[in-house]
Amino acid sequence: MNAKQKIIDRIDIMESKDVFIANDFFDIAGYETIKSVLNRLVLSKEIKRIINGIYYKPKYIEYIGEYEAPSVNEVAKAIARKYNWTIAPSGNTALNLLGLSTQVPAKWTYISDGRYVNFSFDNVTIEFKHRNNGEISNMSTLTAMVIQVIKALGKGNITSEQVQYLSEKLSKEEKEELLKDARYTSVWIYDIIRKISEVKNV
C-alpha cells in the first residue's frame, strides 16, 4: 500500500468530530505528499478545510440539509498541535467544556504558551492568550482547565454544589493527578482543588 492510500485510509476511519493537520500523518509520508493528498480530498469534498492547514471530515445531516460543524475545542487543539503550543481552555470556555455553564461562548478563549492570536471560521472566533509557562506547563490539560474554571468562578464565589459537581466529573486517578500537578498554584486555588479531590461523591 502506498503512502497516499495509507493517508486516505486513516482519514476514512476518522470520526466527523476529528480535526487533523498535516503533522498528524508525518509517520506515513513527507509534507508535500500529505499536502497533495489533503488538497485533493478538499477538492473532491471528502474533507473540508476549516482554516489554513486545519481539516475535518464533515458529516452530512439529512434533516437540516447541512454538514455538521466541527468541534471548536478540537479545532483549538489541532491549532495547538500545528504550532506546538501547550493550551488550556480559559474563562467561559472552560466553564462550558466542564459543564458549569450551558452558555455557548461568544469567543472561545484559551491560554497558551504561544503568541497572542485569533482564528476565525464560520462565525466562530478562537482566541489564544499568551501566559507564562508556569501557568500551563508541567501539568495536564485537565489540571490547567480546572484551575482556569476556579479562576473564572472567582475567589469566594465557588459553592459546595460546584465543588461536588467537579468532584463527580473526575476519577480517583484524575483527582490524584490534579493534587500533584497543582501544588504550585495560588493557595486559595489549591484549597479548592483539595476540597474537590477530597469530597465524597454521592
C-alpha angles and dihedrals in degrees: 000000000000125000095255092055091047090055091049092047092052091051091047092062094046121110120241089249092059114106117195145183135200091263090065089071100045090110088064107039148345124282098261093052092047092047091050093051093046092048091051092050091050091052091049089048093236089124133018129227108228096185130337108312096000120103143171139182105243124215116221113229107210100198094056096031094230140104118258112258117242120256107264091213091052090050090052091050091049091051089051091052091049093054096031093242129154109226141175131188113258139196117344090358091061091045090052096046093050091047098247091119130034092196112110107230116248086216122023106225129198134175113229143177086227129079130300105267143142128217121196133194135151093001090307125119124199114197123198115199118197116236133174113271090247091073096057110010124095091023136087122259088248093055092048090049094049089051090051090049091052090049091049092052090048137224112302093009101089114107128213087245090058091048089051091048094051090046090055091050092059131071122225090258092050091051091052090049091047093053091048098044096045098052094112099046123103116303094240092049092049090050089058091046090052090052091049090051096045103040114108114243117231 
